Each structure stands twice: as C-alpha cells, then as structure tokens.
Amino acid sequence: MTQETIEAPNRPAARSGERPPRPASRPHGQWKVDGTAPLNGNEEWKQVDNGLSVRDRIEKIYSKGGFASIDPTDLHGRFRVWGLYTQRKPGIDGGRTATLEPHELEDEFFMLRVRIDGGQLTTEQLRVIADISIDFGRGTADLTDRQNIQLHWIRVEDVPEIWRRLEAVGLGTTEACGDVPRVVLGSPVAGIAADELIDPTAQIDEITSRFIGDETLANLPRKFKTAITGHPSQDVVHEINDVAFVAVEHPELGIGYDLWVGGGLSTSPRLAERLGVFVAPELVADAWHGVAQIFRDYGYRRLRNKARLKFLLADWGTEKFRQVLETEYLEAPLPDGPAAPKPLAHGDHVGVHRQKDGRFYIGATPIVGRVSGPTLAKLAELIEAHGSSRLRTTPHQKLVILDIPEDRVESLITGLDELGLSARPSLIRRGTIACTGIEFCKLAIVETKAFATAAVLDLERTLDGFDLPHPISLHVNGCPNSCARIQTADIGLKGQLIMNDAGEQVPGYQVHLGGGLATADREDAGLGRTVRGLKVEADGIAVYVERVVKRFLDERDAAADETF
Ligand code: SF4
C-alpha cells in the first residue's frame, strides 16, 4: 500500500444488517437528489460514526486491549481515516488474494501513512519519522507517489505514542486514507524555484487548516484527491486528481490558478478536465471547498466503483459542473480563465537547480521509493551538515533537498549517493516507480518493489551505452488498482497471475504502453493503451523492458525528438 488508490473490493454490505429494499429506478445515492439513506455497508458505518471518532477509541481502548480488542468495523473502515491499514500476512500468495476474507489476509500489524501536505518537511520532522520507523516500524519507510511516507509493522499499542511524536513537530495522520480529503499534493519546489509563477504554500495551508479534520467533509462518497502547483513544470500530476489548481497568468487579473476537476485512475481511468475558470489565490480554498461539497452532496454513493468524482463529471460535463459550483456553492461566479501552457520540462526535479535566492535545490531518487528509518536519520544529519534544514517529498517517489550553498552541492551529492539516493540517476532509475505490492498490501496479486528494483539494476547494466533521449517511465502495480499510475507511464505493468509456457500459474504483469501526462512535446495527456494479449512473467521484467526500449531507440525519429 505504498500508493493511495487502495480500496477494498466491494464486500457484502450487510455484515451488520440487511440492505434496504431496492427501489424501482435505482438511485445513485446522491444525497441532494436521492436523500441520505445509506445504500451499502460502507455508507452505513460512515453515517453512524465517521472515522474521525475512532481516534478516541484507539487511544483509550484499542491501544490498551491490543489487536484483538478492535471492533471489526473500526478496523476495516474507520482506522483508515487515521492512516492505518492492516497489512498483509506474510506468506499468502497472490492466488489467494481474491478468495480470502480481509481478516484471513491481514496481519496484526498496520501500515501507517504519515501525511505530508505539499511534501514540505524539516530535518527535525524527518528525524522524528526516522525514529518512529526505527522504534516502532522495524526500520521500514517508503516514499509514496503522493508525497507521504509510509511505515509498516506498526502495532496498535504504539499508535498513541506515534501520534504524540508526530504532532509535537506539526505532522499527523488525520485523513491520510479513507473517504475523506486526502493529502494535498503541492509543488515540491514551492517558494524556492527561480521560475515558479506563484508559491502555493499559503493556499495549501489554508485548505488543510480549514478543512482537514472537518466533520462536514469526513463522509465523502470516496477518496478526494487534491493537487496545487505554481511551477511551470506542473509537477503534481494534476490530471489525475479530483480537484487541481495549476498556476496561470490571466491577461487582466494577474497570476492565479486554472481549476481542473474529475481526474482519477484505478480501474476506470479518466483525466481531469478544466472548468475554464480563473481562481484568484485568495479564493482557492473556497473554490476547493465548493468542489468538495459538490462531491459530498452529488457524488454517487450506491456503487463504490462509481463513487469517484470523475463519474459525476462524466455525466454532468464541465458546463453543468461549473454552473452548480458557482450558483450553489460560491458567493459569486468565477471569471473565465486561460489554460496554462503545457510544461516544457519534466517535473520530477531530479538533479541540481538554482533557487531564486541563489542557493540550490537538489532532487534525488532512491530506487522505487524505498528508503528506511536509518537512511532517513542519516539524511537529516547530512542535510544539516550542509547548512540546510528543509526538504520536500515529491509525487514521483523522490526527495528534493533545499537551500544548499553552491560550494556544498557536490559534497551533498556524494553524501546522498552513499545513502542510495542518487541526484544523477540513470534515466531508468529516475523513471521507475512501484507500489507496495504483495509484501504488505492485502489487495496485491504480485510482488512489485523487489522485482522493479532488480529490473532497474539489470537495465542500468544492459542499457549502459545506449543513449536514452529522456527518462522512460516504468510504473509497476501489484494489482488492477493503479497506485503506481500505470496508465500515465511509457511502460505500465499491472500485476496479475499469468500462465507460463509450462501451463503453471505464476506472478506476472499485463503490459500497458504509451501513457503519459501533457508536456510540450506531447499533443495531449493520454492514458496509453493496454496491450491485451501481452503478459510478462514477473522475473522477466528487465528482459522485456530492455527489448521494448531498444526497439524504441532503433525505430524512433531522432530528428523529430520522438518520445516513447
Ligand atoms: Fe495499490 Fe499496489 Fe496494493 Fe494494488 S497492490 S492496491 S496497486 S498498493
């Protein structure tokens, strides 16, 4: 569960009771249209008691009584709202994922997601996360592709102390998972990049301080993902968020934001669409609130696989969406606004870049987001030894170190290399991300991180000497969910069991090619295509990718700088 599309399959609603009788024409469960009567089990428990309330029980009851004392509805529902997910029991193969009940798949340990809005961290905060990982998480730590850090092997007994430590330095896990407003993605170079249009930090802070933990938004139809960027590289994958604000210059009104809504991947991917409005910085939080309320009031709740905002947008269209936003939720209509130009540069911020104040920021990558508590502790030390106290996480499973004086840059890069964090990675290492997979995720069918790591190391060897024109993105998912955004990658691999030549079922991946997000060298963002018949065995990833990449290099039109 490194990434955050995690959603339990639709389980029978009524472990706790009977379904309401089915009406003649089946409502979508939109509160403002159909009324608020719950139409499935998830809606029932959320309405009885949304997840915010479970914190008190964790502190007073479950942390004292241990795993066995936890009410099942809290365990499989409300705990998520506090970033807690039971992790997969070791040794259960992917073939049994779909056949076992949640309690049979899960361990008595938790994944804990630390929420890092905007990816903004100090070394003091990093050290606290590192210490928690070492003291309570067996040293585990993964950078996610939503700027969070996830720890594993957490016991419920330790959660109150973990919260105490996190909150003492301004971090937390409130609404890190569940049907709530999740972490707000923010440009990892907010406030520091020389070429940024606007620093979105104030907007991120206003949204989180006004609305995270707000009871009125604690029961949404499903997860609600937000992204905000003021950087021209559009570095927050805004096209796949429920709501996103992308900086733009309005010819009369100055710098503000272009509002996008309705993106999301998972099993029914859809890119977000522009509403065509201009949002002044001081109105961002209100506009965000309006979109969140539309989702709460009009979002579909009957079927969980239709409950994301993208399905409502698909039915309404952008014109109606804008009209409802302006007439029912905002005090005044929003002005029309221009589209932001397509980004000229890749927004992962890897490498060395000059800040607006003359110092430097350095983007570095581990392999597939995997770090550890001890690594994070050493990283905090390294950053401080180079005169800085700030860093950022990114939506690409990377880190950006800020405020480094010019004469310390090379020394920092050497230190990062020693920690397995490369500021000058191969283009393959740079472009590869992987979800958690079967190691910890209950929904996984195959392993991901170890296979992807081995593939990166193999490919660095076999493609050494080949002149890749730009990073080739390789995204690896452990199941049909899309936590690692396979539809937006050059090469996306979706975990499933496949039949090998000997007729045995083995872990493998379905191949998805040619996805990507909008850049100046692409006509438009596109979700690529699944190569239906093409499946590759998990331990053959490196060979397969090598073949595809070499073929691309052989056949590409270099003069036209053809992309993958
Ligand atoms: Fe997400 Fe990966 Fe788990 Fe599937 S296996 S739910 S893609 S983390």
Residues whose N, C-alpha, C, O or C-beta is under 5 A from the ligand:
A	BS01	SF4	M1 T2 Q3 I6 C435 T436 G437 C441 L443 A444 N477 G478 C479 N481 S482 C483
